[in-house]
Amino acid sequence: MSMISLAAMPYGAEAASTDQSFKTIVLFSCIGLVVSFGLMAFGVDISAV
């Protein structure tokens, strides 16, 4: 099924709104980016460990 037909279905829209996996992936990715930029800003070299 195409994404347009899934979005038009009421139960598909409810399932998408309650699914937190995408938000969790985005959250962890953003945290990883912030930590990486923070380490770069302070000059920490992880490859030397």
VENRA-V452528 format. One record per backbone hydrogen bond with DSSP energy under -0.5 kcal/mol. CO is the residue of the C=O (numbers start at 1). NH is the residue of the N-H. If there is no record, write none. Layout:
co=CO nh=NH
co=CO nh=NH
This chain:
co=2 nh=6
co=3 nh=7
co=4 nh=8
co=5 nh=9
co=6 nh=9
co=9 nh=13
co=10 nh=14
co=11 nh=15
co=12 nh=16
co=13 nh=17
co=14 nh=18
co=15 nh=19
co=18 nh=20
co=20 nh=24
co=21 nh=25
co=22 nh=26
co=23 nh=27
co=24 nh=28
co=25 nh=29
co=26 nh=30
co=27 nh=31
co=28 nh=32
co=29 nh=33
co=30 nh=34
co=31 nh=35
co=32 nh=36
co=33 nh=37
co=34 nh=38
co=35 nh=39
co=36 nh=40
co=37 nh=41
co=38 nh=42
co=39 nh=43
co=39 nh=44
co=40 nh=43
co=44 nh=46
co=45 nh=48
co=46 nh=49
